[in-house]
Amino acid sequence: MLVPLRYDHVDVFSPRPYSGNSLAVFAEAAELKTPQMALITRELRHFESIFLEATTDAFTYRARVFDLRGELDFAGHPLLGAACVLHSRTKGAEVCRWTLRLRARSVTVETVAHSVSRFSAVLNQGAAQFLACPREDQRREIAAWFSLDAADLDPTLPPEVISTGLRYLILPVRGRALERARIAQPDLEARLAALGAQFAYLFDADDLEGRHWNNDGVLEDVATGSGAGCVAAYLRRRNRIESGETVTLRQGRFVGRPSEIILRAHGEGADIGRVEVGGEVSLVGCGWLSSVPET
């Protein structure tokens, strides 16, 4: 293993450093093993880290994403941040298009340079899958998982499990419910699994603001690209946005890291063939690991 090992620190979904969702990008991680990536991610304590490996195509990289619990099949903000770090290493290109090969599938990200340290990026998350709607008589129980009452749920918009890479229970709320929401169940992961979901994303459809936590409720995410993609598909299916219309979803206000996520969904009804999630990315700095974990 070659050390020191460089990583880049970026903030995603914000035009300003020290806002948005932070991320560590390891652009030259071909020699790292899975346990090393997991340990490095826990050491740095970003919500997620991403590890890249070059291929014979200069614009295609293998990518592995880890959060503090382990490897993820898909994630939004690490892919956007990684693509912008790669763009920063090109020689003067204004627009680039990247292919990132995840463990489960490949995705494309288009990046635009605005300055040496500020970029914007759009991730094509592909087609949306509409998996299940909880029964009406489950609404009260589901609301209680997040310290809410059934009256806090939006009566015009049903909960639904959707995937654009990860399976989210999309839970529309109203009024000040988003502010009061907290995870109240220690076994939330099992309860979500019974509905066919991996995670939950709460959002206010009128104010276009959302919240997401780890399933144990200990950490709140600043900005959740994978969940935001499901919100885009949800809004389009229910004609809250037009096909191809750009809207902005806010997140992170409650943890002091305000973020703005750009959403688009293309299609009609349950046939949403392309979901796009994007935002601005700031390059904050870089560092080096002088040693890596032993395997």
N, C-alpha and C positions, 0 to 999 in steps of 0.2 A: 504494500500500500504506500502510495506516494503521499508524504506529508511535507509541509502543511497543505491541508485540503481547504480550498476556497469555498465560501458560500456568500450569497448576496442576500441582503435584508431589504425587502420591499413591502410597501403598503398598498393594498389592493382595494378598489372601490372608493378611492378618494383622490382628488387632485393635489392634496397637500400631505407632506410627510407627517407622521405621528397622528394620523387619523386613518380611518378604514381598517382593513383586516391585515395584520402583519403576517409575514411569511419568510421562511428561509428556503432559498433555492440553491441546490447543489448541482451545478451544471456539468460537472465532470465526476460522476459517481459510479462509473462502470465497475470499479473494483470493490465497492462496498457490498457486504452481504446483508440479508434481510434483518438479522438481529442487530447489526450495527446501525442500520437506518433507524430502527425502532428506538434504540438507545440514544442516538444523536437527537432525534425528535424530542424525546422526553427531557434531554439535557437542555435544549435551547428553549423549550417551553412556549414556542409559538403554538397556536391552535393546530396548525398543520405545517409539515415540511414536505418538499418535493425533491426527488433525486432523479437526475437525467443521465442518459447514456446516448452518445452520438451513434448514428448509423452511417451507411455509405451515402445517404442523401443529406445534404447540408441543412435542409429544412425539415428533417424528420428525426425525432428523438423518441427513445423509449423513456417512459416516465413511471415512477412509483410514488404514491402519495401515502403519507402516514400522519395520523393524528396521535394524540397522547395515549390512545388505547391500542393502536395497531394499524395495519395497512387497510386502505380504502380502495374499493374498485373504481371509484369516481369521486371527484370533488371539483368545485368550480373555481374558487379563488386561487388555488395553487396552479392550475393550468394557465390562467390568465397572467399571473405573476411570473411564472416560468417563461412563458412566451415573450414577455417584455424584457426579461433579462437576456434571453437569447438575441432579441432584436438589438439590444444595446451593444452587443458584440459585433454586429455587422458594420460595414464601412459606409455610412451615410445613407442607407436605404430609408426611405420615408414610410413605405408600407411593406409589410412582410406577411406571408401566410405560412403557418407552421402546422405540421401533423405531429401529434403526440400520441404515442402508442401506450395505452394503459394495459393493465393486466387483463381487463375484460373486453376492451374495445379501443378503437382509435377515434380521435376527435381532431377537429381543425380549429385553429385560433388565428384570427387576423389582427395584426398589431399596427399601430400608427405612432410614429415618433413626433412629439411636439417640442421636445428639447432633449438635452443629454440625459436628463433625469426624470422626465415626465412623458408617459405614454398613455395610449388608450388601447383597449383590446376587446374583441368580441369572440365569444366561444359558441360554436354551433353544437348544441347538446343533442341534436338529432330529433327523432320523433318522440312524442309523449305517449305513455301507456296509462290508460285510465283503468285502475285495477278493481276498486271496490268502493261502495258507499256504505258506511255504517248505518244500521237501522235507526229509525226515528226514536225508538225507545232507548237507544244507547246514548243519546245526546247528553243527558244529565250526568251519566257516569263518566263520559269522556271529558266533559267540562270540569268535573271534580278532580281529574288527574292533574289539572293545571290550576287548582285552587280557585276555580270559577263556578258559577251557577249556570244552569241551562239558559237563563235569561241573558247571560253575557254573550251567547253565541248569536251570530247573525241569522235571523229567522228566514231570510231570503236566499241564503247560500248554505247548502249542506256540506258537512265534512266529506272528504273524499281522499282515497289513497291513490297517488299518482307517482309515476316514475319518469324521469328523464336521465336516469343513470343510477340514482338511489331512490328507494321507495319512501315517500313522505306521506304522512297523514296531514293533509292541508285542512286547517281548522280556522274558518273565518269567525272573527269576533267583532264586537261593536262597542261604542262608547269608550269608557276608560278601562275596559277589560284588559287590553294589551299591557297597560301600565301595572295592573294588579296581578297579572299572571305569574305563577311560580309552579315548578314541578312539585307535586305533593305525594307522589307514589314512588317508593323505592324499587318497585318492580315494573317501572314504566316500560322497559324494553320488552318484557314478556307480554304485557298488555297490548303494546303496539303490534308485536308479532302475531298475536291472535287476530288482528285486523288485516294482516298482510303487509304491515309497514315496518320500516327500520327506524324511522325518526319521525318527529312531529315538527310542523312549522305553523305557528300562529300568525295570522295577519288580519289587518283591518282593511277591507276592500274599499272603503270610502276614503280613508286617508293614505292608502297605499304604503303601509308601514308594517314590518314584521318582526318576529322574535323567534329564536331557536336556541335550545340548550343541548348539551350532552344529555343522554338519557338519565344519568344519575342526578342531573340538576345542579351539579357543582359548578360547571363552567357554562357561561352564556357566550354564544358565538357572536362575533362582531358583524359579520356579513356572510351569508350562506348562499353561494352561487348555485349549488345543486338544488337547494330548496326553492330558491328564487325561480329557477327554471320550471319547477312544478307549479308555482304560483302563476307564471305566465300562461302555461297551458290551461290551468283552471279558469283564469279570467277570460281567455279566448273562448273556451268551450261554452261559457255562460254569457257570451256576448257583452262582457264588461269592457273589452277592448276589441278593436278591429284587427283583422288579419294583417300582419306586418306593421301594425302601429307600435311606435316606441313610447314606452312609459317608464317612469322611474319609481323603483321601490326603495324605501328608506329602511335602514336597520342600524343598530348600534347605538342609538341615542341613550339607552338605559345603562350602558357601560362606558359612556363618555368617549365613544369612538364613532361619531356619526359617519354613516356610509351611504352611498347612492349606487344602486344596482340598476343598470339599463336592461329592460326586458322587451322581447318581441316574440310573438308566436304566429306561425303561418299555417292556415288551414281552416277547416269548418267543422263544427260539432266535435265529435270524438276523433276525427281524422286530422290531428295536428301533426303535420309531417316534419316541421322544423321549429325548434325552440332556440332562441339566441339570448345569451346573457353576457353582459359586458360592463365596462366601467373604466375609470381612469386608474393609472398605476404610477406610484412614485417610487423611485429608487432611493433608498435611504442611506445605504452604506454597504460595506462588505467586510468580511472577516476571514480568519483562517483557523482551522482546528490544528493545533500542533501535535495532537495525537488522536487516534480513533479507537473505539472500543475493541478489545480483543474478542475474537470469535471463539 
